[in-house]
Amino acid sequence: MSAIATDGLTKVYGRSRLPIRPPGHAESTIVRALEDLSIEVAEGEIFGFLGPNGAGKSTAIRLLLGFLHPTAGSATVLGLDAVRDSVEIRRRIGYLPGGIALYDSLTGERLLDYLVALTGRPPSRRAELCDRLELSPGTLRRLVRDYSRGMRQKIGIVQALQHDPELAILDEPTEGLDPLMQRAFYGILEDLRSAGRTIFFSSHVLSEVERVCDRVAIVRRGRLVAIEDVEALLARRKRNVEMRLTGPAPDIAGVAGVSGLAVSDGRLTCQLAGDMQEFLRAIAGAPIADLTIEPAHLEEAFLELYRDAEEVPA
């Protein structure tokens, strides 16, 4: 069974239901927040949902949780219908919303107790999570109104995962965390994956999606641009090559995968795609003083896919 599956999931805002517009009433603007999204998330994987702000990521999550009803299409979460079974879905999963709002008048501990009571499941992972995210007992006894942005985000992560849900839906989970806490959070995700839990990870931070996710779906203006294994996506990206020379430049113009070749003032630059073996043979023996080959990054794949999408008519 898939942890999450959507089929043509669509959400349109602004469509007027009135047959006649009242005098002086401006015509509403139709916004297609999400259009024809079809994805499948396997159990036990960390699935990245990637796109810039306004791409439709949060709308998709709200549809999965039943906070919004789709204009068209359907979605299932843990085999349950996202509209008909939304209450049961929210009981069984963990959810971290983007820009989480907390009850400022409660202490951190009372807040966590209240939220876990809504699920009806014991907070079996709370102590471990608080320890790894450096939330001490003294900190948890303080009022939430006194928490920094980073501490609020830590509380948000703990409340989403403390009851050890089989599926966690996390919207921009590292927002406000310092680099050390980001590293601790990535370790938590790895342990959850090892335990067979599923993570749906929405983010616009390319480097962290590349670091932790097995597969990624890329959305743009509410539409799916690509869905692929992260490793396969990176394998197709072009590497940036820079070479500083002490003599004549090697002849690599006809080497497979080389593009954008430029030689000037003892410096050679190009891009390299695919297998590197032919390229390495071609530069063997060249008078190279320094060589830099930057590994492919998800950001380059992301931008290239977006450029391709721009060329496709709407």
C-alpha positions in Angstrom: 0.0 0.0 0.0 1.2 3.5 -0.8 1.6 5.9 2.1 0.2 8.7 -0.1 -1.4 8.6 -3.5 -3.0 11.4 -5.5 -4.8 11.2 -8.8 -5.4 14.4 -10.7 -5.6 16.4 -7.5 -6.7 20.0 -8.3 -7.6 23.0 -6.2 -9.0 26.2 -7.8 -9.8 29.4 -5.9 -12.0 32.3 -6.9 -14.6 30.6 -9.1 -17.9 32.4 -8.4 -21.0 30.3 -7.8 -23.3 33.3 -8.5 -25.1 33.0 -11.9 -25.3 36.8 -12.1 -22.6 39.1 -10.6 -24.1 41.9 -8.4 -23.7 45.5 -9.7 -20.3 46.9 -8.8 -19.0 43.5 -7.8 -15.6 42.9 -9.4 -15.1 39.7 -11.2 -13.2 37.2 -9.1 -9.8 36.1 -10.2 -9.5 32.4 -10.7 -6.3 31.0 -9.1 -5.2 27.5 -9.9 -3.3 26.7 -6.7 -2.8 23.1 -7.7 -3.6 21.3 -11.0 -3.7 17.7 -11.9 -1.2 16.4 -9.3 -0.6 12.7 -9.5 2.1 11.3 -7.2 2.7 8.1 -5.2 4.7 7.9 -2.0 5.9 4.5 -1.0 5.9 3.3 2.6 9.3 3.8 4.3 10.7 6.5 2.1 11.6 10.1 2.6 9.8 11.9 -0.2 10.8 15.5 -1.1 8.1 17.9 -2.3 10.1 20.7 -3.7 9.2 24.1 -5.2 9.5 27.8 -4.5 7.2 29.7 -2.3 3.7 29.9 -3.9 4.2 26.7 -6.0 1.3 24.9 -4.4 3.1 22.8 -1.8 1.1 23.9 1.3 -2.1 23.7 -0.7 -1.3 20.0 -1.6 -0.6 19.2 2.1 -3.9 20.8 3.3 -5.7 18.7 0.7 -4.0 15.6 1.9 -5.1 16.4 5.5 -8.7 17.3 4.6 -8.3 20.9 5.7 -9.3 21.8 2.1 -11.5 19.8 -0.3 -10.3 19.4 -3.9 -11.9 21.0 -6.9 -11.2 17.8 -8.8 -9.2 14.6 -8.4 -8.7 12.5 -5.3 -6.1 11.6 -2.7 -5.5 8.7 -0.2 -3.3 8.8 2.9 -2.4 5.5 4.5 -5.1 3.9 2.3 -7.8 6.3 3.6 -9.7 8.8 1.6 -8.5 12.4 2.2 -12.0 13.8 2.3 -14.1 11.1 3.8 -11.6 9.9 6.4 -9.7 13.1 7.2 -10.2 12.8 11.0 -8.7 9.3 11.1 -5.9 10.4 8.9 -5.0 13.3 11.2 -5.1 10.9 14.2 -2.6 8.5 12.7 0.0 10.9 11.2 2.3 13.5 12.5 2.0 17.0 11.0 4.3 20.0 11.2 2.7 23.0 9.4 4.8 25.8 7.9 5.0 28.8 10.2 3.5 26.8 13.1 1.4 28.8 15.6 1.6 27.7 19.3 -0.4 28.4 22.4 1.7 31.1 24.1 0.0 30.8 27.5 1.1 27.1 27.9 4.5 25.8 28.9 6.3 23.7 26.3 5.5 20.5 28.3 1.8 21.2 28.7 1.5 22.1 25.0 3.1 18.8 24.0 0.8 16.9 26.4 -2.3 18.6 25.0 -1.3 17.9 21.4 -0.5 14.3 22.0 -3.8 13.8 23.7 -5.5 14.7 20.5 -4.0 11.6 18.8 -4.8 9.2 21.6 -1.3 7.7 21.4 1.4 7.8 24.0 4.4 10.2 23.4 6.9 7.3 23.2 9.6 9.3 21.3 9.3 12.6 23.2 12.3 12.1 25.6 14.6 11.1 22.8 13.5 13.9 20.5 13.9 16.6 23.2 17.3 15.3 24.0 18.5 15.3 20.4 17.0 18.8 19.8 18.4 20.1 23.1 15.1 20.9 24.7 15.9 20.5 28.4 13.3 19.9 31.1 13.9 23.4 32.3 13.1 24.8 28.9 9.9 22.7 28.6 8.7 24.3 31.9 8.9 27.8 30.5 6.0 29.5 28.8 5.9 29.2 25.0 5.6 33.0 24.7 9.3 33.2 25.9 10.6 30.8 23.2 12.8 32.0 20.4 11.8 31.2 16.8 14.2 28.2 16.8 12.8 26.8 20.0 9.3 27.1 18.7 10.3 25.1 15.6 11.9 22.4 17.8 8.6 22.1 19.7 6.8 21.8 16.4 9.1 19.0 15.3 8.6 17.2 18.7 4.8 17.5 18.6 4.8 16.0 15.0 6.9 13.0 15.9 6.5 12.3 19.6 3.8 9.7 19.2 5.9 7.8 16.6 3.5 8.2 13.7 3.7 5.8 10.7 3.6 8.9 8.4 4.9 12.4 9.1 4.1 15.3 6.8 6.6 18.1 7.5 6.2 21.6 5.9 9.5 23.5 5.9 10.7 21.7 9.0 14.1 23.3 9.3 12.9 26.9 9.2 14.5 28.8 12.0 16.9 26.0 13.1 20.6 26.7 13.4 23.1 24.5 11.5 23.7 22.2 14.5 20.0 21.6 15.0 19.5 21.1 11.3 22.1 18.3 11.5 20.4 16.8 14.5 17.1 16.9 12.6 18.5 15.1 9.6 19.8 12.4 11.9 16.3 12.0 13.3 14.9 11.6 9.8 17.5 8.9 9.0 16.5 6.9 12.1 12.8 7.2 11.2 13.5 5.8 7.8 15.5 3.0 9.2 12.5 2.2 11.4 10.2 2.0 8.4 8.4 5.3 8.9 7.4 7.4 5.9 8.3 11.1 5.6 6.7 13.6 3.3 9.1 16.5 3.3 8.0 19.8 1.8 10.8 22.4 1.3 12.2 25.1 -0.9 15.7 24.4 0.5 17.4 22.4 -2.3 20.4 21.3 -0.4 18.5 19.6 2.4 16.2 17.8 0.0 19.2 16.5 -1.8 20.7 15.4 1.5 17.9 13.4 3.0 15.3 12.4 0.4 15.1 9.2 -1.7 12.8 10.7 -4.3 11.6 14.2 -5.1 8.6 15.8 -6.8 9.2 19.2 -8.2 6.2 21.5 -8.6 5.9 24.9 -10.3 2.9 27.2 -10.3 0.7 24.3 -9.0 1.8 21.8 -11.7 4.1 18.8 -11.4 7.4 19.4 -13.3 9.2 16.2 -12.5 9.2 13.2 -10.1 12.4 11.2 -9.9 15.0 9.5 -7.7 17.4 12.1 -6.3 20.4 10.0 -7.4 19.0 9.6 -11.0 18.3 13.3 -11.2 21.8 14.2 -10.1 23.4 11.7 -12.4 22.0 13.6 -15.4 23.2 17.0 -14.3 26.1 18.8 -15.8 29.3 19.2 -13.7 31.2 22.5 -13.8 34.8 22.0 -14.7 37.6 24.6 -14.3 41.2 23.9 -15.3 44.3 26.2 -14.7 47.0 25.3 -17.3 50.7 25.9 -17.5 50.8 25.0 -21.3 48.6 24.3 -24.3 45.0 23.3 -23.5 44.0 19.7 -24.1 41.7 19.0 -27.1 38.4 18.0 -25.5 36.0 19.7 -28.0 34.7 16.4 -29.3 34.6 14.5 -26.0 31.2 13.1 -25.1 29.4 15.1 -22.5 31.5 18.3 -22.8 29.7 21.5 -23.6 30.2 25.2 -23.0 34.0 24.9 -23.6 36.0 28.2 -23.2 39.8 28.7 -23.1 41.3 32.1 -22.1 44.5 33.2 -20.4 45.6 29.8 -19.3 42.2 28.9 -18.0 39.8 26.3 -19.4 36.1 26.0 -18.3 33.4 23.7 -19.5 30.4 21.6 -18.4 30.5 17.9 -18.3 27.5 15.5 -18.3 27.3 11.7 -18.0 30.3 9.4 -17.5 33.7 11.0 -16.8 36.0 8.3 -18.1 36.4 9.6 -21.7 37.0 13.1 -20.3 39.7 11.9 -17.9 41.5 10.0 -20.7 41.4 13.1 -22.9 43.1 15.3 -20.3 45.7 12.7 -19.2 49.1 14.2 -19.7 47.9 17.8 -20.1 49.9 20.6 -18.4 47.3 21.1 -15.6 48.3 23.1 -12.6 44.9 23.0 -10.9 41.6 21.1 -11.7 38.2 21.6 -10.1 35.2 19.4 -11.0 32.2 20.5 -9.0 29.7 17.7 -8.2 26.2 18.0 -9.6 23.7 19.6 -7.3 20.0 19.3 -7.1 19.8 23.1 -7.6 21.1 22.9 -11.1 18.6 20.1 -11.9 15.8 22.2 -10.4 16.6 25.3 -12.4 17.1 23.3 -15.6 13.7 21.6 -15.2 12.1 24.9 -14.6 13.7 26.3 -17.7 12.3 23.3 -19.6 8.9 23.9 -18.1 8.9 27.5 -19.2 9.3 26.4 -22.8 6.2 24.2 -22.7 3.0 26.1 -23.6 0.5 26.3 -20.7 
